[in-house]
Amino acid sequence: MVQQRIWASAGVAAFGWGTGTVVARMAIRDGATPYEVAMARGLIAGVMVLGLLVVRRRLQRPGPSAVKVGVVMGVTNMAIPFLAGTVALQYASAGFVALPTALIPLATAALAHLFLPDERLSTVKAIGLVVSLAGVAVLALSGDSGLEEGGRPLIAVGLGLVSVVSISSGSIFAKRHAGRHGVLEVAGIQFVLGSVVIVCVSLLIDGSVGVGSPAVWPEFAWLGVIGTFTPFVLWYWLIRRVTATYAAVIGYLVPLTAVVVGVIVLGEHIQPGLAIGGALILAGVILTDRLERRRVRIEYRSA
């Protein structure tokens, strides 16, 4: 029963983040700026968290430790990836931008090797990381962006890797510190402070902060509720029950969702470079996951 809940939570979270990438590109297409998209999804998710805390009568002043965790997660798992990801959508398709997120499990494993003594990087994971990075290289150098025109895949890949490293770092930090705090408590701080950071960046770069036209508000609502609040809460639930590397398995379900939904909803293209690069990325991650599972089963039977 617990295992089913874990997989169900991972599936719902992947659907939310995957469709969120597509809906974010829809909002940009409909006239919203990347900064408005990033800020709106964070603020709406923050209001959702605060509302839930009020309903459950658990709204209280957070302690210094919870604020520290919320601040770190607000920067690493919200502000940086939200900004990098939405800006990248100006240069590539939703499916393209989502593909580097498949690297999150392996990037998390590499960082876990350095910072979590009980999660060592195996040879299999190292090989998988090399294969997946080869896929990233294909994405960046192929010239294919999933768009008919105006694509700049090298910039999109660079921004994608920034998101991957930031999210992986946040995963390791959360695994070490978030478990001692309530899920909603940390998430609320994260969304609110992450939105503040995004507002500051918007003022610094764009010179203004807007809320977009009414035409994009339904898209903002989807991003805040389905694409942000729901998957983040489920992700926090997961990392308190499984290893950081296991929780990051969501990373290779997200791009598959984004690619399929992007083709159906936005008419995006699966070009040769996108197909080959994406296949290598996913092959490195999925093959690594399967071999690791087999190794663990063999060790368990031998014990």
Secondary structure, 3 states (H helix, E strand, C coil): CHHHHHHHHHHHHHHHHHHHHHHHHHHHHCCCCHHHHHHHHHHHHHHHHHHHHHHCCCCCCCCHHHHHHHHHHHHHHHHHHHHHHHHHCCCCCHHHHHHHHHHHHHHHHHHHHHHCCCCCCCHHHHHHHHHHHHHHHHHHHHCCCCCCCCCCHHHHHHHHHHHHHHHHHHHHHHHHHHHHCCHHHHHHHHHHHHHHHHHHHHHHHCCCCCCCCHHHHHHHHHHHHHHHHHHHHHHHHHHCCCCHHHHHHHHHCHHHHHHHHHHHHHCCCCCHHHHHHHHHHHHHHHHHHHHHHHHHHHHHHHC
